[in-house]
Amino acid sequence: MNANAIAPSTAQSKATVIFTCVLAALAGLMFGLDIGVISGATQFIQDEFKASDHTIEWIVSAMMFGAAVGAVGAGWLSAALGRKRSLILGAVLFVLGSLLSGLAWSPETLVAARVVLGLAIGLATFTAPLYLAEVAPEHIRGAMISTYQLMITIGILVAFLSDTALSYSGNWRWMLGIIAIPGALFLLGVLLLPDSPRWLLMRGRREEALGVLHRLRGDAAVVAREAADIEEQLKTPQRGWHLFRENRNFRRSVGLGVLLQLMQQFTGMNVVMYYAPRIFQAMGYDTTTQMWFTALVGLTNVLATFIAIALIDRWGRKPILYTGFAVMAVGLGVVGTMMHGGIHDHGAQIFTVAMLLVFIVGFAMSAGPLVWTLCSEIQPLKGRDFGIGCSTFTNWIGNLVVGFTFLSLLNGIGNAATFWLYAALNVVFIALTFWLVPETKGVTLEQIERNLMGGKRLREIGR
């Protein structure tokens, strides 16, 4: 198809682009399923294999190791193979990893399967938002990328509900293996996606790129303008590593991106995502109740994400982060205090659960989605891929550390002190937000870049 081909109607184009974007955003659903599914399975895995807490930490955190490796290679793969083929590879690995998890005959096999799942998720977390940004029209780009974040929380909820339903039989193999079904459906759907027009232009395949744009936009004038804009942008090559070595100001933005991801991970959110049943067990609940409260955690996470979507361009980034970190500090601080004093009656149990859910709301409305937004906003154009790649890798390393140490902390310093530790970290993050994080609401990326490269303090580059 070429630029002179008859364009589809506006309605057809709108339907095509929404279908394309939603299907790509389902990569977030796969991500969420993988995060959530292990939570309900760990106690049954531990019983069958007679595994220690340290072995369970290995099984949980193996996925994050794989994701870190996948994220490192995702930039090269998405450039060499294309965004679509990278998503296909991620979907294939997801299905294989899920099936191997369900069939695992030893803890070591399960660790290997989780690494394969991690590779899939590392690919998807880099490629899917990139693909969405390149195929979505400008006026719905933010909504589509927000949809990806929402899909992650929905995937976690679906995994928690699935685990709850299967917990009555205690069949952890079905818990881990059943997510191969949505993975296979996602794979079939991805095969229907078009290649990214930006990637096609990067590869010199201009006629194919124009054909895809015609299907997605339906207006010859819009297609010509967007193709010209992409070609103009491609004249600015990515020189991230060179810029990192030569430019102090770029190193500052990369450092801030890394710090933001560490702040997000050490709020303690993934402790709850991976070990929620264990936390509810410490509150005195039986297995069935643990699983239902874990599902409630997932539902709260989904609903609270809408708060961030509604407020991010009204309040601004920093006020939401201040609020979120404060809410998380209070929530975890109270949970730790209740565990220290002993949870002796049903009222105390419910109150402690409520405060844990308050913590979930604090994260989902703030650090969860906003850190990703800020990490994309603060990087200059020539080094954006490198900067975002560094922050994504850091996210997974931080995630790995949190998953690998939580049970050891519980066994070492106790339940109460562990939650107080995470509460104290959230207080520290309020101070770091004040001193280092810029307010980027309503500021163009070009202005942020000028301020950064002009040597302004990090907290002032959004002014």
C-alpha positions as CSV (number, residue, x, y, z in Angstrom):
1,M,0.0,0.0,0.0
2,N,1.3,3.5,-0.8
3,A,0.6,7.1,0.1
4,N,-1.9,7.4,-2.8
5,A,-4.0,4.5,-1.7
6,I,-7.6,5.2,-0.7
7,A,-7.6,5.8,3.0
8,P,-10.2,4.1,5.2
9,S,-13.0,6.1,6.8
10,T,-12.3,8.0,10.0
11,A,-14.6,5.6,11.9
12,Q,-12.7,2.6,10.5
13,S,-9.3,4.2,11.4
14,K,-10.5,5.0,14.9
15,A,-11.7,1.4,15.5
16,T,-8.4,0.1,14.1
17,V,-6.2,2.2,16.3
18,I,-8.2,1.5,19.4
19,F,-8.1,-2.3,18.7
20,T,-4.4,-2.1,18.0
21,C,-3.6,-0.1,21.2
22,V,-5.8,-2.1,23.5
23,L,-4.3,-5.4,22.2
24,A,-0.8,-4.1,22.7
25,A,-1.8,-2.8,26.2
26,L,-2.7,-6.4,27.0
27,A,1.1,-7.0,27.4
28,G,0.5,-5.2,30.7
29,L,-2.1,-7.8,31.6
30,M,0.5,-10.5,31.1
31,F,2.9,-8.5,33.3
32,G,0.3,-8.2,36.1
33,L,-0.7,-11.9,35.9
34,D,3.0,-12.9,36.3
35,I,3.4,-10.5,39.3
36,G,0.2,-11.7,41.0
37,V,0.1,-15.4,40.4
38,I,3.1,-16.4,42.6
39,S,1.6,-14.7,45.7
40,G,-1.1,-17.3,46.3
41,A,1.0,-20.3,45.2
42,T,4.0,-20.0,47.5
43,Q,2.5,-21.6,50.6
44,F,1.4,-24.7,48.6
45,I,4.8,-24.9,46.8
46,Q,6.5,-24.7,50.2
47,D,4.4,-27.6,51.5
48,E,4.9,-29.9,48.5
49,F,8.7,-29.4,48.1
50,K,9.3,-28.9,51.9
51,A,11.1,-25.7,50.8
52,S,12.7,-23.2,53.1
53,D,11.7,-19.5,53.2
54,H,15.1,-18.8,51.4
55,T,14.1,-21.1,48.6
56,I,10.8,-19.4,48.3
57,E,12.6,-16.1,48.0
58,W,14.7,-17.5,45.1
59,I,11.5,-18.7,43.3
60,V,9.8,-15.3,43.7
61,S,12.8,-13.2,42.8
62,A,13.9,-15.3,39.8
63,M,11.3,-13.6,37.7
64,M,12.8,-10.2,38.5
65,F,16.3,-11.4,37.5
66,G,14.9,-12.6,34.2
67,A,13.1,-9.3,33.7
68,A,16.2,-7.3,34.3
69,V,18.1,-9.3,31.7
70,G,15.1,-9.0,29.3
71,A,14.9,-5.3,29.8
72,V,18.6,-4.9,29.0
73,G,18.2,-6.8,25.7
74,A,14.8,-5.3,24.8
75,G,16.2,-2.1,23.3
76,W,18.4,-4.0,20.8
77,L,15.7,-6.5,20.0
78,S,13.0,-3.9,19.4
79,A,15.3,-2.1,17.1
80,A,16.6,-5.2,15.2
81,L,13.4,-7.3,15.1
82,G,10.8,-4.6,15.4
83,R,8.3,-3.8,18.1
84,K,5.7,-6.4,16.8
85,R,8.2,-9.3,16.6
86,S,9.6,-8.4,20.0
87,L,6.1,-8.6,21.5
88,I,5.5,-12.0,19.7
89,L,8.8,-13.3,21.2
90,G,7.7,-12.0,24.6
91,A,4.3,-13.8,24.2
92,V,6.0,-17.1,23.2
93,L,8.3,-16.9,26.2
94,F,5.4,-16.1,28.5
95,V,3.4,-19.2,27.3
96,L,6.5,-21.5,27.6
97,G,7.4,-20.1,31.1
98,S,3.9,-20.6,32.3
99,L,3.7,-24.2,31.1
100,L,7.1,-25.0,32.6
101,S,6.0,-23.4,35.9
102,G,2.9,-25.6,36.1
103,L,5.0,-28.8,35.2
104,A,7.9,-28.0,37.5
105,W,9.3,-31.1,39.2
106,S,11.7,-29.4,41.6
107,P,12.3,-25.9,43.1
108,E,15.3,-25.5,40.7
109,T,13.0,-26.2,37.7
110,L,10.5,-23.6,39.0
111,V,13.3,-21.0,39.4
112,A,14.3,-21.6,35.7
113,A,10.7,-21.3,34.6
114,R,10.4,-18.1,36.5
115,V,13.5,-16.7,34.8
116,V,11.9,-17.5,31.4
117,L,8.8,-15.6,32.5
118,G,11.0,-12.8,33.6
119,L,12.6,-12.6,30.2
120,A,9.1,-12.3,28.6
121,I,8.1,-9.6,31.1
122,G,11.3,-7.6,30.6
123,L,10.7,-7.6,26.8
124,A,7.1,-6.6,27.3
125,T,7.6,-3.8,29.8
126,F,10.1,-2.1,27.4
127,T,8.4,-2.8,24.1
128,A,4.7,-2.4,24.8
129,P,4.7,1.3,26.0
130,L,7.2,2.1,23.2
131,Y,4.9,0.5,20.6
132,L,1.8,2.2,22.0
133,A,3.5,5.6,21.9
134,E,4.4,5.0,18.3
135,V,1.0,3.8,17.0
136,A,-1.4,5.9,19.1
137,P,-2.6,9.3,17.7
138,E,-1.3,12.2,19.8
139,H,-4.7,13.1,21.3
140,I,-5.1,9.7,22.9
141,R,-1.5,8.7,23.5
142,G,-1.5,9.5,27.2
143,A,-4.8,7.6,27.7
144,M,-3.4,4.5,25.8
145,I,-0.2,4.4,27.8
146,S,-2.3,4.8,31.0
147,T,-4.4,1.9,29.8
148,Y,-1.2,-0.2,29.8
149,Q,-0.6,0.7,33.4
150,L,-4.2,-0.1,34.3
151,M,-3.9,-3.5,32.6
152,I,-1.0,-4.3,34.9
153,T,-3.2,-3.8,38.0
154,I,-6.1,-5.7,36.4
155,G,-3.7,-8.6,35.6
156,I,-2.6,-8.7,39.3
157,L,-6.3,-8.7,40.4
158,V,-7.2,-11.5,37.9
159,A,-4.2,-13.6,39.2
160,F,-5.2,-13.1,42.8
161,L,-8.8,-14.1,42.0
162,S,-7.6,-17.2,40.1
163,D,-5.3,-18.2,43.0
164,T,-8.2,-17.7,45.4
165,A,-10.5,-20.0,43.4
166,L,-7.8,-22.7,43.1
167,S,-6.7,-22.4,46.7
168,Y,-9.5,-24.6,47.9
169,S,-7.8,-27.6,46.1
170,G,-4.3,-26.3,46.9
171,N,-3.3,-27.0,43.3
172,W,-0.4,-24.6,42.8
173,R,0.4,-26.1,39.4
174,W,-2.9,-24.9,38.0
175,M,-2.3,-21.5,39.6
176,L,0.9,-21.1,37.7
177,G,0.1,-23.0,34.5
178,I,-3.4,-21.6,33.8
179,I,-2.0,-18.2,32.8
180,A,-0.6,-19.8,29.7
181,I,-4.2,-19.6,28.3
182,P,-4.4,-15.8,28.2
183,G,-0.8,-15.8,27.1
184,A,-1.7,-17.9,24.1
185,L,-4.7,-15.7,23.3
186,F,-2.4,-12.6,23.5
187,L,0.1,-14.3,21.1
188,L,-2.7,-14.9,18.6
189,G,-3.8,-11.3,18.9
190,V,-0.3,-9.8,18.6
191,L,0.1,-11.6,15.2
192,L,-2.7,-9.3,14.0
193,L,-0.9,-6.1,14.9
194,P,0.7,-3.9,12.3
195,D,4.4,-3.0,12.5
196,S,5.2,0.3,14.1
197,P,5.3,3.0,11.4
198,R,8.2,4.6,13.2
199,W,10.2,1.4,13.1
200,L,9.4,0.9,9.4
201,L,10.7,4.4,8.7
202,M,13.8,3.6,10.8
203,R,14.4,0.6,8.5
204,G,13.9,2.6,5.3
205,R,10.6,0.9,4.5
206,R,8.7,4.1,3.8
207,E,5.8,2.7,1.6
208,E,4.9,0.1,4.3
209,A,5.1,2.8,7.0
210,L,2.7,5.0,5.0
211,G,0.4,2.1,4.5
212,V,0.2,1.4,8.2
213,L,-0.4,5.1,9.0
214,H,-3.3,5.2,6.5
215,R,-4.9,2.3,8.3
216,L,-4.4,4.0,11.7
217,R,-5.2,7.6,10.8
218,G,-7.5,7.5,7.7
219,D,-6.5,11.0,6.6
220,A,-3.9,11.6,3.9
221,A,-2.9,15.0,5.2
222,V,-2.5,13.6,8.8
223,V,-0.4,10.7,7.4
224,A,1.9,13.0,5.4
225,R,2.4,15.3,8.4
226,E,3.1,12.5,10.9
227,A,5.5,10.7,8.5
228,A,7.4,14.0,8.0
229,D,7.5,14.6,11.8
230,I,8.9,11.1,12.4
231,E,11.5,11.5,9.7
232,E,12.5,14.8,11.1
233,Q,12.9,13.2,14.6
234,L,14.9,10.3,13.2
235,K,17.5,12.9,12.1
236,T,18.4,13.2,15.9
237,P,20.2,9.9,16.6
238,Q,20.3,8.3,20.0
239,R,23.7,8.9,21.5
240,G,22.9,7.9,25.1
241,W,26.2,6.2,26.1
242,H,28.3,8.9,24.5
243,L,26.2,11.6,26.1
244,F,26.4,9.8,29.5
245,R,30.2,9.8,29.4
246,E,30.6,13.4,28.2
247,N,27.7,15.3,29.8
248,R,27.4,15.9,33.5
249,N,23.8,17.2,33.1
250,F,22.7,14.0,31.4
251,R,24.3,11.9,34.1
252,R,22.1,13.9,36.6
253,S,18.9,13.0,34.7
254,V,19.9,9.4,34.5
255,G,20.7,9.4,38.2
256,L,17.4,10.9,39.0
257,G,15.6,8.3,36.9
258,V,17.5,5.5,38.8
259,L,16.6,7.1,42.2
260,L,12.9,7.4,41.3
261,Q,12.7,3.7,40.4
262,L,14.5,2.7,43.7
263,M,12.0,4.9,45.6
264,Q,9.1,3.2,43.9
265,Q,10.4,-0.3,44.7
266,F,11.4,0.4,48.3
267,T,8.0,1.8,49.2
268,G,7.2,-1.9,50.0
269,M,4.4,-2.3,47.4
270,N,5.9,-5.5,45.8
271,V,6.3,-7.0,49.3
272,V,2.6,-7.0,49.5
273,M,2.1,-8.1,45.8
274,Y,4.4,-11.1,46.3
275,Y,3.8,-12.1,49.9
276,A,0.2,-10.9,50.7
277,P,-1.0,-14.3,52.0
278,R,2.0,-14.5,54.3
279,I,1.3,-11.0,55.7
280,F,-2.4,-11.9,56.3
281,Q,-1.2,-15.1,58.0
282,A,0.8,-13.0,60.4
283,M,-2.4,-11.1,61.2
284,G,-4.0,-14.4,62.3
285,Y,-6.1,-15.3,59.3
286,D,-6.7,-18.8,58.0
287,T,-5.7,-19.8,54.4
288,T,-9.1,-19.1,52.8
289,T,-9.4,-15.7,54.3
290,Q,-5.8,-14.9,53.4
291,M,-6.6,-15.6,49.7
292,W,-9.8,-13.5,49.7
293,F,-8.0,-10.5,51.4
294,T,-5.2,-10.9,48.8
295,A,-7.9,-10.5,46.1
296,L,-9.1,-7.4,47.9
297,V,-5.6,-6.0,47.7
298,G,-5.7,-6.5,43.9
299,L,-9.1,-4.8,43.6
300,T,-8.0,-1.8,45.7
301,N,-4.9,-1.5,43.5
302,V,-7.0,-1.3,40.4
303,L,-9.5,1.2,41.7
304,A,-6.9,3.5,43.2
305,T,-5.0,3.7,39.9
306,F,-8.0,5.8,38.6
307,I,-7.1,8.4,41.2
308,A,-3.7,9.0,39.6
309,I,-5.2,9.1,36.1
310,A,-7.7,11.7,37.3
311,L,-5.3,13.9,39.3
312,I,-1.9,13.8,37.5
313,D,-2.6,16.8,35.3
314,R,-4.6,18.7,37.9
315,W,-2.6,18.5,41.1
316,G,0.8,18.0,39.5
317,R,3.5,15.3,40.1
318,K,5.0,16.4,43.4
319,P,1.8,17.0,45.4
320,I,0.6,13.6,44.5
321,L,3.9,12.0,45.4
322,Y,4.0,13.9,48.8
323,T,0.5,12.6,49.5
324,G,1.2,9.1,48.4
325,F,4.4,8.7,50.4
326,A,2.8,10.1,53.5
327,V,-0.2,7.8,53.2
328,M,2.1,4.8,52.7
329,A,4.2,5.8,55.7
330,V,1.2,6.0,57.9
331,G,-0.4,2.8,56.6
332,L,2.7,0.7,57.1
333,G,3.6,2.4,60.4
334,V,0.2,1.5,61.8
335,V,0.4,-2.1,60.5
336,G,3.8,-2.5,62.2
337,T,2.5,-1.0,65.4
338,M,-0.5,-3.4,65.4
339,M,1.8,-6.4,64.9
340,H,4.1,-5.2,67.6
341,G,1.3,-4.9,70.1
342,G,-0.4,-8.2,69.0
343,I,-3.6,-8.6,67.0
344,H,-5.8,-10.3,69.5
345,D,-9.4,-9.9,68.3
346,H,-11.4,-9.6,65.1
347,G,-11.7,-5.8,65.3
348,A,-7.9,-5.4,65.5
349,Q,-7.5,-7.8,62.5
350,I,-10.0,-5.8,60.4
351,F,-8.3,-2.5,61.4
352,T,-4.9,-3.8,60.4
353,V,-6.2,-5.0,57.0
354,A,-7.8,-1.6,56.5
355,M,-4.5,0.1,57.1
356,L,-2.7,-2.2,54.7
357,L,-5.3,-1.3,52.1
358,V,-4.7,2.4,52.8
359,F,-1.0,1.8,52.0
360,I,-2.1,0.2,48.7
361,V,-4.2,3.3,47.8
362,G,-1.2,5.5,48.6
363,F,1.0,3.6,46.2
364,A,-1.5,3.2,43.3
365,M,-2.4,6.9,43.3
366,S,1.2,8.1,43.4
367,A,4.5,6.3,43.0
368,G,3.1,3.4,40.9
369,P,2.2,5.3,37.8
370,L,3.9,8.7,38.4
371,V,7.5,7.4,38.6
372,W,7.2,6.0,35.1
373,T,5.8,9.3,33.8
374,L,8.6,11.3,35.4
375,C,11.3,8.9,34.1
376,S,10.1,9.5,30.6
377,E,9.8,13.3,31.0
378,I,13.2,14.1,32.5
379,Q,15.4,12.5,29.8
380,P,16.7,14.6,26.9
381,L,15.8,13.5,23.4
382,K,19.3,12.3,22.4
383,G,19.6,10.1,25.4
384,R,16.0,9.2,26.1
385,D,16.3,5.5,25.2
386,F,19.5,5.1,27.3
387,G,18.0,7.0,30.3
388,I,14.7,5.0,30.3
389,G,16.6,1.8,29.8
390,C,18.7,2.5,32.9
391,S,15.7,3.3,35.0
392,T,13.8,0.2,33.8
393,F,16.8,-2.0,34.6
394,T,17.0,-0.4,38.0
395,N,13.3,-1.1,38.6
396,W,13.8,-4.8,38.2
397,I,17.0,-4.9,40.3
398,G,15.2,-3.1,43.1
399,N,12.2,-5.4,42.6
400,L,14.6,-8.4,42.9
401,V,16.2,-7.1,46.1
402,V,12.8,-6.5,47.7
403,G,11.5,-10.0,46.7
404,F,14.7,-11.7,47.8
405,T,14.9,-10.1,51.3
406,F,11.4,-9.8,52.7
407,L,11.0,-13.2,54.3
408,S,14.6,-13.0,55.6
409,L,13.7,-9.6,57.2
410,L,10.6,-11.1,58.8
411,N,12.6,-14.0,60.2
412,G,15.5,-11.7,61.2
413,I,14.0,-8.6,62.8
414,G,10.4,-9.5,63.1
415,N,7.1,-8.5,61.5
416,A,6.7,-5.2,63.2
417,A,10.2,-3.9,62.6
418,T,10.0,-4.9,58.9
419,F,6.9,-2.8,58.4
420,W,8.4,0.1,60.4
421,L,11.5,-0.1,58.2
422,Y,9.4,0.4,55.0
423,A,7.4,3.1,56.7
424,A,10.6,5.0,57.5
425,L,11.8,4.7,53.9
426,N,8.6,6.3,52.7
427,V,9.3,9.2,55.1
428,V,12.8,9.5,53.5
429,F,11.2,9.5,50.1
430,I,9.1,12.6,51.0
431,A,12.4,14.5,51.7
432,L,14.0,13.2,48.5
433,T,10.9,14.3,46.5
434,F,11.3,17.8,48.0
435,W,15.0,18.1,47.3
436,L,15.4,16.4,44.0
437,V,12.2,15.8,42.1
438,P,11.0,18.5,39.6
439,E,7.4,19.5,39.0
440,T,6.8,18.8,35.3
441,K,3.0,19.5,35.1
442,G,2.2,21.6,32.0
443,V,5.9,22.0,31.0
444,T,7.0,20.8,27.5
445,L,9.7,18.2,27.2
446,E,11.8,20.7,25.3
447,Q,11.7,23.2,28.1
448,I,12.6,20.5,30.7
449,E,15.6,19.5,28.4
450,R,16.8,23.2,28.1
451,N,16.7,23.6,31.9
452,L,18.5,20.4,32.5
453,M,21.2,21.0,30.0
454,G,21.5,24.6,31.2
455,G,22.6,23.3,34.6
456,K,19.5,24.2,36.7
457,R,19.1,22.2,39.9
458,L,17.1,19.0,39.3
459,R,14.1,20.2,41.4
460,E,13.9,23.3,39.2
461,I,14.1,21.8,35.7
462,G,10.3,21.9,35.4
463,R,10.1,25.7,35.9
